[in-house]
């Protein structure tokens, strides 16, 4: 799901509020619990110590009625759950509780020893004083000494009050956090409306300009930074229109200059290619015009004229093949059948005095959608290029194969090869390294191959020379 800035802003605001509330709640609850536990322990210890002081004499004389009365008074305290009093030999003298069962975390035990200290006792009766004096004179080993422990107290306090207080605090904090989250969400929605929506408006306007709507403008509704940004956007859009018009004007000028330069280049090449044949034709006609010209010379001149006319005708055909649009007339055809036709038109001019053999290695038959005439012409141009590359003696090897995606037609020769720095230029129109030629042969090959959504590669042949690989896509049908 793609979230906008306004949704993200609201979510981030609520998250921050909830996170801060959570941290505050943890700290506050921890401190509150610590304070409540401290007060609880302090009060419990105070009650237990006070009971220990009050039961010193009754415990010494084992006055159970007095101990019971003091225990009942302590049980009247709200948090006191049970009280047990032990003598020196850990015998239970008094055990009283309120009859409630508490879970382990709801109660806490406190212990306090009871010491024998007759010297500090006040309000002791004459009978008790006599008993103390007689005890001091006794030499019995069991006689109590001042400061000796004569018993202990075990008091269990209920922590339910602390737990209820902490639960109330938690509920109040939860309610406060919920209210804060709602307020934060409302605040985030408001700020999203005032901050994010103008930015989204700018984004939509920018996208509109990117789609070509150059007249897009925004109304300035604010005076703050967002208003300044909107105004800057309008200035930028206006500037873009001016730059666009300037670029279009510059592009037209450059296009016109390039067109004129290309026309001049083509004109020079055509003029150069036409000038030599026309000169030969003119010279031949001048010789034929003379009455004294011998018949044998006339026949030679006529053959010159015919050769140059063929050359001019080929130049015009190559130029028209390259310049005029020729969409391929595709039909299902076998690549091998096209290659088999090549030997019929493979000839080496006698005047070049070359010994060149043609070897064909056909793969499995494969029918693809193609224009037979264009592919045949492309292969024929590659063969003619190989003938020109071979000096005196050599071989031209044509091979076909295919896979699931491509059909490959490979033309290799044992000629002089093409330098590495020129391999990227040989397919450019009018580029040639030969004394004769228009430089359109390989350019036409590339154009015909691209008409079939294919591509052509050039590499060095293992036997010396050059290899051209034509790749045509296999038809899905």
C-alpha positions in Angstrom: 0.0 0.0 0.0 1.3 3.4 -1.0 1.0 5.8 1.9 0.9 9.6 1.4 2.8 12.1 3.5 -0.4 13.2 5.4 -1.1 9.6 6.5 2.6 9.1 7.5 2.6 12.5 9.4 -0.5 11.5 11.4 1.0 8.1 12.2 4.3 9.5 13.2 2.6 12.1 15.5 0.4 9.4 17.2 3.4 7.2 17.6 5.5 9.9 19.2 2.7 10.8 21.6 2.1 7.2 22.5 5.8 6.5 22.9 6.3 9.5 25.2 3.2 8.5 27.2 4.5 5.0 27.6 7.9 6.2 28.8 6.4 8.6 31.2 4.0 5.9 32.4 6.8 3.4 33.1 8.9 6.0 35.0 5.9 7.4 36.9 4.6 3.9 37.9 8.1 2.8 39.0 8.5 5.9 41.1 5.0 5.6 42.5 5.5 2.0 43.4 8.8 2.7 45.0 7.3 5.5 47.1 4.3 3.4 48.1 6.5 0.4 49.1 8.7 2.7 51.1 5.8 4.1 53.1 4.2 0.7 53.5 7.5 -0.8 54.9 8.1 2.1 57.1 4.6 2.0 58.6 4.7 -1.9 59.0 8.1 -1.8 60.7 6.8 0.9 63.0 3.7 -1.1 64.0 5.8 -4.3 64.6 8.4 -2.5 66.7 5.7 -0.8 68.8 4.1 -4.2 69.4 7.4 -5.6 70.3 7.9 -2.9 73.0 4.4 -3.3 74.4 4.5 -7.1 74.8 7.9 -7.3 76.5 6.6 -7.7 80.0 3.5 -9.9 79.1 5.8 -12.1 77.1 8.3 -12.3 79.9 5.6 -13.6 82.3 3.7 -15.4 79.6 0.5 -13.4 80.2 -1.5 -14.8 77.3 -4.6 -12.6 77.9 -2.5 -9.4 77.7 -0.7 -10.7 74.6 -4.1 -11.5 73.0 -5.4 -8.1 73.8 -2.4 -6.4 72.2 -2.7 -8.6 69.2 -6.4 -7.8 68.7 -5.5 -4.1 68.8 -2.9 -4.5 66.1 -5.4 -6.6 63.9 -7.7 -3.6 63.9 -5.2 -1.9 61.5 -6.5 -2.2 58.0 -3.3 -3.7 56.4 -2.6 -6.2 59.2 -3.6 -9.7 58.1 -2.3 -12.0 60.9 -0.1 -11.9 64.0 1.9 -14.6 65.7 3.9 -14.3 69.0 6.6 -16.8 69.8 8.5 -17.4 73.0 12.3 -18.0 73.3 11.8 -21.6 72.3 9.8 -20.8 69.1 6.5 -22.0 70.7 3.5 -20.1 69.5 1.9 -18.2 72.4 -0.7 -16.3 70.3 -1.8 -16.7 66.7 -4.6 -14.6 65.3 -5.6 -13.6 61.7 -8.6 -12.1 59.9 -9.5 -15.3 58.1 -8.7 -14.1 54.6 -6.5 -16.0 52.1 -4.0 -13.9 50.2 -2.0 -14.7 47.1 1.8 -14.7 47.5 2.3 -11.3 45.9 -0.5 -9.8 48.0 1.2 -10.2 51.4 4.5 -9.5 53.1 5.9 -10.8 56.3 7.7 -8.7 59.0 9.6 -10.1 62.0 10.8 -8.4 65.1 12.7 -9.9 68.2 11.6 -9.1 71.8 14.4 -8.3 74.2 14.6 -8.5 78.0 15.4 -5.0 79.4 14.0 -4.6 83.1 16.2 -1.5 83.8 14.3 0.6 81.3 10.9 -0.6 82.3 8.6 2.0 83.8 5.3 1.5 85.7 6.3 -2.0 86.8 4.3 -3.4 89.8 5.9 -4.3 93.1 5.2 -8.0 92.4 7.1 -7.7 89.1 9.9 -5.8 90.7 10.3 -8.5 93.3 10.3 -11.1 90.5 13.1 -9.2 88.7 15.2 -8.9 91.8 14.8 -12.5 92.6 15.7 -13.4 89.0 18.9 -11.3 89.2 20.0 -13.1 92.4 19.4 -16.5 90.9 22.5 -18.3 89.8 20.5 -20.6 87.6 21.9 -21.0 84.0 18.4 -20.3 82.6 18.1 -16.9 84.2 17.5 -14.1 81.7 20.2 -11.4 81.2 19.5 -7.8 80.2 19.3 -7.5 76.3 18.6 -11.2 75.8 15.9 -12.2 73.2 12.9 -13.6 75.0 10.7 -14.1 71.9 9.8 -12.8 68.5 6.8 -11.5 66.6 5.6 -12.4 63.0 3.2 -10.0 61.4 1.8 -10.5 57.9 0.6 -7.3 56.1 -1.7 -7.2 53.1 -0.3 -5.3 50.0 -3.8 -5.0 48.4 -3.9 -1.3 49.1 -0.7 -0.7 47.2 -1.9 -2.9 44.3 -5.2 -1.1 44.1 -3.5 2.2 44.2 -1.1 1.2 41.4 -3.9 -0.2 39.3 -5.8 3.1 39.6 -2.7 5.0 38.6 -2.3 2.7 35.5 -5.9 3.2 34.5 -5.6 6.9 34.8 -2.4 6.9 32.8 -4.0 4.7 30.1 -7.0 7.1 29.9 -4.6 10.1 29.7 -2.5 8.3 27.0 -5.6 7.5 25.0 -6.8 11.1 25.2 -3.3 12.4 24.3 -3.2 10.0 21.3 -6.6 11.2 20.1 -5.5 14.8 20.6 -2.2 14.1 18.8 -4.0 12.5 15.9 -6.3 15.5 15.6 -3.3 17.8 15.8 -1.5 15.7 13.2 -4.5 15.8 10.9 -4.6 19.6 11.3 -0.9 20.1 10.6 -1.1 17.6 7.7 -3.9 19.7 6.2 -2.0 22.9 6.6 1.5 21.6 5.7 1.3 18.4 3.7 -1.6 19.2 1.4 0.1 22.3 -0.1 3.2 20.2 -0.8 1.0 17.5 -2.5 -0.5 20.3 -4.6 3.0 21.3 -5.6 3.9 17.7 -6.4 0.8 17.3 -8.6 1.6 20.5 -10.5 5.2 19.4 -11.0 3.9 16.1 -12.4 1.5 18.0 -14.7 4.4 20.0 -16.1 6.5 16.9 -16.5 3.6 15.4 -18.6 3.8 18.4 -20.9 1.2 20.8 -19.4 3.6 23.8 -19.5 0.8 26.3 -18.6 0.3 24.8 -15.1 0.1 27.5 -12.4 -0.8 27.5 -8.7 -2.7 30.2 -6.8 -0.6 31.7 -3.9 -2.8 31.3 -0.8 -0.3 31.7 1.9 2.4 34.2 3.0 4.7 31.8 4.8 7.5 29.6 3.4 5.0 27.4 1.5 3.6 30.5 -0.1 7.1 31.5 -1.2 7.6 28.0 -2.5 4.4 28.2 -4.5 5.4 31.5 -6.0 8.9 30.2 -6.9 7.1 27.3 -8.6 5.1 29.6 -10.8 8.3 31.6 -11.6 10.1 28.3 -12.5 7.2 27.2 -14.7 7.3 30.5 -16.6 11.0 30.2 -17.0 10.7 26.7 -18.3 8.4 27.8 -21.0 10.9 30.5 -22.1 13.7 27.9 -22.0 11.6 25.5 -23.9 10.9 28.0 -26.6 14.6 28.9 -26.7 15.6 25.2 -27.0 13.1 24.6 -29.7 14.4 27.6 -31.7 18.0 26.4 -31.2 17.1 22.8 -32.1 15.5 24.0 -35.3 18.6 26.0 -36.2 20.9 23.0 -35.4 18.6 20.6 -37.3 18.6 22.9 -40.3 22.4 23.2 -40.2 22.8 19.4 -39.8 20.4 18.8 -42.6 22.2 21.3 -44.9 25.6 19.7 -43.9 24.2 16.2 -44.6 22.9 17.4 -47.9 26.2 19.0 -48.7 28.0 15.8 -47.8 25.7 13.6 -49.9 26.0 16.1 -52.7 29.7 16.0 -52.6 29.8 12.2 -52.6 27.2 11.9 -55.4 29.0 14.6 -57.4 32.3 12.8 -57.0 30.8 9.4 -57.9 29.0 10.9 -60.9 31.9 13.0 -62.1 34.2 10.1 -63.0 31.7 8.0 -64.9 30.4 11.1 -66.7 33.9 12.1 -67.6 34.6 8.6 -69.1 31.3 8.7 -70.9 32.0 12.2 -72.3 35.5 11.2 -73.4 34.1 8.0 -75.1 31.5 10.0 -76.9 34.0 12.5 -78.1 36.1 9.7 -79.6 33.1 8.1 -81.2 32.2 11.5 -82.7 35.4 11.5 -84.7 35.1 10.1 -88.2 38.6 8.8 -88.2 37.9 6.5 -85.2 38.5 2.9 -86.1 35.7 0.4 -85.6 37.6 -1.6 -82.9 38.2 1.6 -80.9 34.5 2.4 -81.2 33.5 -1.0 -79.8 35.9 -0.4 -76.9 34.4 3.1 -76.2 30.9 1.7 -76.4 31.8 -1.0 -73.7 33.2 1.8 -71.6 30.0 3.8 -71.9 27.9 0.7 -71.0 30.0 -0.1 -67.9 29.8 3.4 -66.6 26.1 3.5 -67.2 25.8 0.3 -65.1 27.9 1.9 -62.4 25.7 5.0 -62.4 22.6 2.9 -62.3 24.0 0.9 -59.3 24.9 4.1 -57.5 21.3 5.4 -57.9 19.8 2.1 -56.8 22.0 2.0 -53.7 21.2 5.6 -52.8 17.4 5.0 -53.3 17.6 1.8 -51.2 19.2 3.6 -48.3 17.1 6.8 -48.4 13.5 5.8 -49.3 11.4 4.0 -46.6 11.0 0.3 -47.5 8.9 -1.5 -44.9 9.6 -5.3 -45.2 7.0 -7.5 -46.8 7.2 -10.3 -44.3 6.1 -13.9 -44.8 7.1 -17.3 -43.4 10.2 -18.3 -45.3 13.1 -20.7 -44.9 16.4 -19.0 -44.3 18.3 -21.8 -46.0 16.3 -21.4 -49.2 17.4 -17.7 -49.4 21.0 -18.7 -48.9 20.9 -21.4 -51.6 20.0 -18.6 -54.1 23.3 -16.8 -53.5 25.6 -18.8 -55.8 23.4 -18.0 -58.7 24.5 -14.3 -58.5 27.9 -14.8 -57.1 30.4 -13.6 -59.7 33.9 -12.1 -59.5 34.7 -9.5 -62.2 37.3 -10.9 -64.7 39.2 -7.7 -64.7 40.0 -8.1 -60.9 41.7 -11.4 -61.7 40.8 -13.1 -58.3 40.4 -16.7 -57.3 37.6 -16.8 -54.8 35.6 -19.9 -53.7 32.2 -19.9 -52.0 31.4 -22.5 -49.4 28.0 -22.9 -47.8 27.3 -24.7 -44.6 23.5 -24.9 -43.8 22.0 -25.8 -40.5 18.6 -27.3 -39.8 15.8 -25.7 -41.8 13.9 -23.0 -39.9 11.0 -20.8 -41.1 10.7 -17.3 -39.8 8.8 -14.1 -40.7 11.0 -12.1 -43.1 11.2 -10.3 -46.4 13.2 -12.6 -48.6 14.3 -9.9 -51.0 15.7 -7.6 -48.3 17.6 -10.5 -46.5 18.9 -11.8 -49.9 20.1 -8.3 -50.8 21.8 -7.9 -47.4 23.6 -11.2 -47.8 24.6 -10.3 -51.4 26.0 -7.0 -50.2 28.1 -8.8 -47.5 29.4 -11.2 -50.2 30.4 -8.3 -52.5 32.1 -6.6 -49.6 34.1 -9.8 -48.9 35.1 -10.1 -52.6 36.5 -6.6 -52.4 38.3 -7.4 -49.2 40.1 -10.5 -50.7 43.3 -9.5 -52.5 44.0 -12.4 -55.0 42.9 -15.7 -53.6 40.6 -16.6 -50.7 37.4 -18.2 -49.5 33.9 -16.9 -48.5 32.1 -19.1 -46.0 28.4 -18.8 -45.4 26.8 -20.6 -42.4 23.4 -20.8 -40.8 22.2 -22.1 -37.5 19.4 -21.3 -34.9 18.3 -21.6 -31.3 15.0 -21.0 -29.5 15.2 -17.2 -29.9 17.4 -16.3 -32.9 18.3 -17.5 -36.4 21.9 -16.7 -37.3 23.4 -16.1 -40.8 27.2 -15.9 -40.8 29.3 -14.5 -43.7 33.1 -14.9 -43.2 36.0 -14.2 -45.5 39.8 -14.7 -45.6 40.4 -11.1 -46.7 42.6 -8.4 -45.2 40.2 -7.8 -42.2 39.0 -4.6 -40.7 41.0 -2.6 -38.1 39.6 -2.5 -34.6 39.1 1.2 -34.7 37.1 1.1 -37.9 34.6 -1.7 -36.9 32.2 0.8 -35.3 32.2 3.0 -38.4 31.8 0.6 -41.3 28.0 0.7 -40.9 27.8 4.5 -41.2 26.4 5.8 -44.4 29.0 6.9 -47.0 31.9 5.6 -45.0 34.3 3.6 -47.2 38.0 2.8 -47.3 38.0 1.8 -51.0 39.0 4.0 -53.9 35.7 3.1 -55.6 32.3 2.8 -53.8 29.6 4.9 -52.1 29.9 3.4 -48.6 26.2 2.5 -48.6 26.5 -1.3 -48.9 27.0 -2.1 -45.2 24.6 0.7 -44.2 21.9 -0.9 -46.3 22.6 -4.3 -44.7 22.2 -2.8 -41.2 19.0 -1.1 -42.2 17.4 -4.2 -43.7 18.4 -6.2 -40.6 16.9 -3.6 -38.2 13.7 -3.7 -40.3 13.3 -7.2 -39.1 14.0 -6.3 -35.4 17.3 -8.1 -35.7 20.9 -7.0 -35.2 24.3 -7.5 -36.9 27.7 -8.1 -35.3 31.2 -7.9 -36.7 34.3 -9.8 -35.5 37.6 -11.3 -36.7 37.4 -14.6 -38.6 39.5 -17.4 -37.1 41.1 -18.1 -40.5 42.0 -14.4 -41.0 39.7 -11.8 -42.3 36.2 -10.7 -41.1 33.0 -12.3 -39.9 29.5 -10.7 -40.1 26.8 -12.3 -38.0 23.1 -11.5 -38.8 20.6 -12.4 -36.0 16.9 -12.5 -36.8 14.2 -13.2 -34.2 12.3 -16.5 -34.3 8.6 -16.0 -34.9 6.5 -16.8 -31.8 4.0 -18.7 -34.1 
